[in-house]
């Protein structure tokens, strides 16, 4: 039997004759963390194992580096900002959506107005 609980009752379960343990899915996450109490009843079987927890594979070590990242997180390749905006507008026109007209100011930064 698998029960999702907020607290672990393994001590009470083992006193009553159950075997098993606790499985924590996504242990490093605050929102997706789930705690499951897995209990086996009856005669212990040699092949009985607890299910594997989700979100634990490959998280044994964390990669650290001393390199500083620049302000840009990802590069768009060789496409300029204006070309990207025009391609995006063209895709939306093909989809049949309403798009503002292209002008000589498309893709330019606006001046700060104080």
N, C-alpha and C positions, 0 to 999 in steps of 0.2 A: 504494500500500500504506500502511496506517495501522498503526502499532505503538505500543502503550502501554508506555512505559519509565519507569524511575526517573531515568535520566540522559539527557542529550541527546547524540546522536551525529551531529550535523549536519555537523561538519567531516569525519568519516570518510566520510559518505555523499556529500558533494559531491566529495571526492577520487576516489570510485569512479564518478562520472558521473551521480549522481542529482540531481534538483532538488526543491525543496520547503522545508519548514520545520517549526517546532514550533507546536502549537496547545495552549493551556492552558485547560481547562474549569474554571470557577469559580475564578479566580485569587486571589480574596480569602478563600477558605475554606481552613481547615486540614484538615478531614476529607474534603470532597468534591472537592478539587483533583485533577485528572487531567492528565497530560502525555502528549501524543500526538506522535509523530514521523511526519509526512506526507511520503512520498517519491513522486516522479513519475519513472518510468523511460522511456527512449527520447527521441525528438525532442521538445523543448519545444513545447507547444501554446499559442497566444496566449490562448485562453479558459480555460486551466487556472488555477484559483484554490484557495487553501487553504480548507478548510471553516471556517465561522464557529464560534467558541468559544461554549459555553454559559455563561450567567451573566454576560455582559459587557454586555448591552444596558441602557442607562439608568444605568449606574454610573460615568459620567464625572465627575460632581460629587456631593458629599455635602452635604446640607442641614444647616446648623448654626444654632442659635438661642441666644440668651442667656436665654431664659425658663426658669424653674425649674418642674419638674413637681411637682404636689402628691402626697401619699401615695397617692391612689387612681389606679389606672391606667385604669380604665374605669368608667363609671357604668352602673348597672343600670336607669336610667330612674326612673320614679316608684314602682316596686315596692319595698316595704320588704323587709328581710332575712327577716322571718318569713313574709311572703307568698310570697317566692321559694322558701323551704324547703318550705312547704306545697304549692306547685305541683309541686315536684320529687318530693315524696313521692307525690302523686296520680298523676303520670306513671309512677312505678315500680309503683304498685298496678295501674294499667291494664295494664302489661306482665306482671303476674303475679308480681312479685318480692316478697320478704318485707320489710316496712318496719315500723320501730318506730312505736308509737302516738303521736299528737299529744297534747301536754300543755300546761299553762299555761307551762311552761319552754322550749318549743320556740322556737329562735331567739334565746335569751338568752345572754349571755356568762357563762362560769363564773367564779366568784370565785377569785382566786389563793389557793392553800393552801400555806403555808410550814411 
